Amino acid sequence: MPTPEALTPHRTRMPALYLSHGAPPLADDPVWPGELAAWSADLPHPRAILMVSAHWEEAPLALGATEPVPLVYDFWGFPEHYYQVRYDAPGAPELAASVRKLLKAPGTPVQDIPDRGLDHGAYVPLVEMFPEADIPVLQISMPTLDPRRLMEIGRKLAPLRDEGVLIVGSGFFTHNLAALRHTGPGVPSWSAEFDAWGHEALAASDIDALLDFEAKSPAGRLAHPRTEHFAPLFVTLGAAEADLATASTPVSGFWMGLSKRSLQFG
């Protein structure tokens, strides 16, 4: 089989996104799916989508399936209908070729895992934002949780935006499920404080503070006892480094006590 050609320039430079992806019951929320749908309706139409999800850590950096394969239902204990969800988006071999070229040139190791489908950090929001499933999607892994290394990966991937690729980091702006079990109804103080701090840091384009969020934010280690749900933001920030001043927040507020703040750059 011939090697796929790399993507060509696109008439519209795509934004880069960080979104709080929700759990499978996102589909049943009375508000959030409509917020995601309205957001996507305002976006330029992407040629392809590159997803970086909190739920795939793999080193060296891995490229997922470039042909349709089953979804990864990486959750337990939910009602059966959540395991019947489908998202049959086309594969993205051309995008995979571009990613390999951009990362291998600076010496970033890349591997292929051709049977690895989209996990819920990827398909749950895509079902709400692009329900037709007609846009090619490629998911790549996070090879590290180090914010600086992830931001550098985002910088290397930034040229994809000029090829019509929507780069999406998918996590959760605050994420401590264990702590939620010990709090009452409403928004815990650690979640509200971290959300407010993050909003201010992003508005000021204070990348140094964001990179050192565990030390510089209030309740940082409570908001993210493990950092995988904040980590995709740094890929987005690297890909959007030239557009940080354009940051907007299409989705904000809280869901089950967690901040669902979601961001657009460009």
C-alpha positions as CSV (number, residue, x, y, z in Angstrom):
1,M,0.0,0.0,0.0
2,P,1.4,3.4,-0.9
3,T,2.3,5.8,1.9
4,P,-0.4,8.4,2.4
5,E,0.4,11.9,1.2
6,A,0.7,14.5,3.8
7,L,-2.1,17.1,4.2
8,T,-2.0,20.2,2.0
9,P,-2.5,23.9,3.0
10,H,-6.1,24.7,4.0
11,R,-7.9,28.0,3.4
12,T,-8.7,28.5,7.0
13,R,-6.3,28.2,9.9
14,M,-8.0,26.1,12.5
15,P,-8.2,27.0,16.2
16,A,-6.9,24.8,18.9
17,L,-9.1,23.6,21.7
18,Y,-9.0,22.3,25.3
19,L,-12.2,20.8,26.4
20,S,-13.5,19.1,29.6
21,H,-14.9,15.9,28.1
22,G,-17.3,14.6,30.7
23,A,-18.1,11.0,31.5
24,P,-20.4,8.9,29.4
25,P,-23.5,10.4,31.1
26,L,-22.6,13.7,29.5
27,A,-25.2,12.8,26.9
28,D,-27.9,12.9,29.5
29,D,-27.0,16.3,30.9
30,P,-29.8,18.9,30.2
31,V,-27.3,21.7,29.3
32,W,-23.8,20.5,28.5
33,P,-24.4,18.7,25.1
34,G,-26.1,21.9,23.8
35,E,-23.1,24.0,24.8
36,L,-20.8,21.7,23.0
37,A,-23.0,21.6,19.9
38,A,-23.3,25.4,19.9
39,W,-19.5,25.7,20.2
40,S,-18.8,23.4,17.2
41,A,-21.4,25.2,15.1
42,D,-19.3,28.3,15.4
43,L,-16.0,26.6,14.4
44,P,-14.7,26.5,10.9
45,H,-15.2,23.1,9.4
46,P,-12.1,21.0,10.0
47,R,-10.5,18.7,7.4
48,A,-9.5,16.3,10.2
49,I,-9.4,16.2,14.0
50,L,-6.4,15.3,16.2
51,M,-7.4,14.2,19.7
52,V,-5.2,14.1,22.7
53,S,-7.1,12.5,25.6
54,A,-6.4,12.2,29.3
55,H,-7.2,8.5,29.0
56,W,-4.3,7.5,26.8
57,E,-0.8,7.6,28.2
58,E,1.7,5.6,26.1
59,A,5.4,6.1,25.5
60,P,6.9,6.5,23.0
61,L,4.1,8.7,21.6
62,A,1.6,6.5,19.8
63,L,-0.7,7.0,16.9
64,G,-4.0,5.2,17.1
65,A,-6.0,3.6,14.4
66,T,-6.0,5.1,11.0
67,E,-8.8,2.9,9.8
68,P,-12.2,2.5,11.6
69,V,-11.9,0.1,14.6
70,P,-14.2,-0.4,17.7
71,L,-14.3,2.3,20.3
72,V,-12.5,1.8,23.6
73,Y,-15.1,1.7,26.4
74,D,-12.6,2.5,29.1
75,F,-15.1,2.8,32.0
76,W,-16.8,0.4,34.4
77,G,-20.1,0.0,36.2
78,F,-22.3,2.1,33.9
79,P,-25.7,1.1,32.4
80,E,-25.4,-1.1,29.4
81,H,-26.6,1.5,26.9
82,Y,-23.4,3.5,27.4
83,Y,-21.5,0.5,25.9
84,Q,-23.6,0.6,22.8
85,V,-22.6,4.1,21.7
86,R,-21.0,4.2,18.3
87,Y,-18.8,6.9,16.6
88,D,-17.8,5.6,13.2
89,A,-15.6,8.4,12.0
90,P,-13.3,7.8,9.1
91,G,-9.7,7.1,9.8
92,A,-7.1,9.7,9.1
93,P,-4.0,8.1,7.4
94,E,-3.0,11.4,5.8
95,L,-3.1,13.2,9.2
96,A,-1.0,10.3,10.7
97,A,1.6,10.8,7.9
98,S,1.8,14.5,8.7
99,V,2.1,13.9,12.5
100,R,4.9,11.4,11.9
101,K,6.8,13.9,9.7
102,L,6.4,16.7,12.2
103,L,7.5,14.7,15.2
104,K,10.2,12.5,13.7
105,A,12.1,15.4,12.1
106,P,13.0,16.8,15.6
107,G,13.7,13.3,16.8
108,T,10.5,12.6,18.8
109,P,10.0,8.8,18.8
110,V,6.7,7.7,17.3
111,Q,5.0,4.3,17.3
112,D,1.8,3.0,15.7
113,I,-0.9,1.0,17.5
114,P,-3.3,0.4,14.6
115,D,-6.0,-1.4,16.6
116,R,-6.3,1.3,19.3
117,G,-9.7,3.0,18.9
118,L,-11.0,6.3,20.3
119,D,-11.5,6.3,24.1
120,H,-14.2,8.1,25.9
121,G,-12.1,11.2,26.3
122,A,-12.3,11.5,22.5
123,Y,-15.6,10.1,21.4
124,V,-17.9,11.4,24.2
125,P,-17.4,15.1,23.2
126,L,-17.1,14.3,19.5
127,V,-20.6,12.7,19.6
128,E,-22.0,16.0,20.8
129,M,-19.9,18.3,18.7
130,F,-19.7,16.5,15.4
131,P,-22.6,13.9,15.5
132,E,-22.4,13.1,11.8
133,A,-19.1,11.4,12.4
134,D,-18.0,12.4,8.9
135,I,-14.7,14.0,9.8
136,P,-11.5,11.9,9.9
137,V,-10.2,11.5,13.5
138,L,-6.8,10.5,14.7
139,Q,-6.0,10.0,18.4
140,I,-2.5,10.2,19.7
141,S,-1.2,9.3,23.2
142,M,0.5,11.5,25.8
143,P,4.0,10.0,26.2
144,T,4.5,12.0,29.4
145,L,2.7,14.1,31.9
146,D,5.4,16.7,32.1
147,P,3.8,20.1,31.1
148,R,6.9,21.4,29.3
149,R,7.5,18.3,27.2
150,L,3.8,18.3,26.3
151,M,3.9,21.9,25.3
152,E,6.9,21.2,23.1
153,I,4.9,18.4,21.4
154,G,2.1,20.9,20.8
155,R,4.6,23.4,19.2
156,K,5.8,20.7,16.8
157,L,2.2,19.9,15.8
158,A,1.1,23.5,15.4
159,P,1.6,23.5,11.6
160,L,-1.3,21.1,11.3
161,R,-3.6,24.0,12.1
162,D,-2.7,25.5,8.7
163,E,-3.7,22.2,7.0
164,G,-7.2,22.3,8.3
165,V,-6.7,20.1,11.4
166,L,-8.6,20.8,14.6
167,I,-6.2,20.0,17.5
168,V,-8.1,19.1,20.6
169,G,-6.8,18.4,24.1
170,S,-9.4,16.6,26.1
171,G,-9.3,16.4,29.9
172,F,-11.2,18.0,32.8
173,F,-10.3,21.4,34.2
174,T,-10.6,20.0,37.7
175,H,-10.6,16.3,38.5
176,N,-10.6,14.6,41.9
177,L,-13.3,11.9,42.0
178,A,-12.1,10.5,45.3
179,A,-12.5,13.9,47.1
180,L,-16.0,14.3,45.7
181,R,-17.1,11.2,47.6
182,H,-16.4,13.1,50.9
183,T,-18.0,16.4,50.0
184,G,-21.6,17.5,50.1
185,P,-23.7,18.8,47.3
186,G,-22.4,21.9,45.4
187,V,-19.0,22.9,44.2
188,P,-16.1,22.0,46.5
189,S,-13.9,25.0,47.4
190,W,-10.8,23.4,45.9
191,S,-12.6,23.0,42.5
192,A,-13.9,26.6,42.6
193,E,-10.6,28.1,43.6
194,F,-8.6,26.2,41.0
195,D,-11.1,27.1,38.3
196,A,-10.9,30.8,39.2
197,W,-7.1,30.8,39.3
198,G,-6.9,29.0,36.0
199,H,-9.2,31.5,34.4
200,E,-7.1,34.4,35.6
201,A,-3.8,32.8,34.5
202,L,-5.2,32.0,31.0
203,A,-6.6,35.6,30.7
204,A,-3.1,36.9,31.5
205,S,-1.4,34.4,29.2
206,D,0.7,33.4,32.3
207,I,2.2,30.3,30.8
208,D,4.9,30.1,33.5
209,A,2.2,29.9,36.2
210,L,0.3,27.3,34.3
211,L,3.3,25.1,33.7
212,D,4.0,25.1,37.4
213,F,0.3,24.8,38.4
214,E,0.9,22.2,41.1
215,A,2.9,24.7,43.1
216,K,1.5,28.0,42.1
217,S,-2.3,27.4,42.1
218,P,-4.5,27.3,45.1
219,A,-5.5,23.7,45.9
220,G,-3.6,22.5,42.8
221,R,-2.9,19.1,44.2
222,L,-6.5,18.7,45.4
223,A,-7.9,19.7,42.0
224,H,-5.5,17.3,40.3
225,P,-4.1,14.7,42.6
226,R,-2.9,13.0,39.4
227,T,-2.4,15.5,36.5
228,E,-3.5,13.5,33.5
229,H,-6.8,15.5,33.0
230,F,-5.0,18.9,33.0
231,A,-2.0,17.6,30.9
232,P,-3.8,17.8,27.5
233,L,-4.1,21.6,28.0
234,F,-0.3,21.9,27.5
235,V,-0.4,20.2,24.1
236,T,-3.1,22.7,23.1
237,L,-1.1,25.6,24.5
238,G,1.9,24.6,22.5
239,A,-0.1,24.3,19.3
240,A,-1.7,27.7,20.0
241,E,1.3,29.6,21.3
242,A,0.9,32.3,18.7
243,D,-2.7,32.8,19.6
244,L,-2.7,32.8,23.4
245,A,-4.1,36.3,23.6
246,T,-7.2,35.2,21.7
247,A,-8.3,32.7,24.4
248,S,-12.0,32.4,24.9
249,T,-14.1,30.1,27.1
250,P,-17.1,28.7,25.2
251,V,-18.0,26.4,28.1
252,S,-17.7,27.2,31.8
253,G,-19.5,26.3,35.0
254,F,-19.4,23.0,37.0
255,W,-20.7,19.4,36.6
256,M,-21.0,17.3,39.7
257,G,-18.6,19.7,41.4
258,L,-15.9,19.6,38.7
259,S,-15.0,22.5,36.5
260,K,-16.1,22.0,32.9
261,R,-14.1,25.1,31.7
262,S,-13.2,24.6,28.0
263,L,-11.0,26.8,25.9
264,Q,-10.5,28.0,22.3
265,F,-7.4,29.7,20.9
266,G,-7.5,31.3,17.5
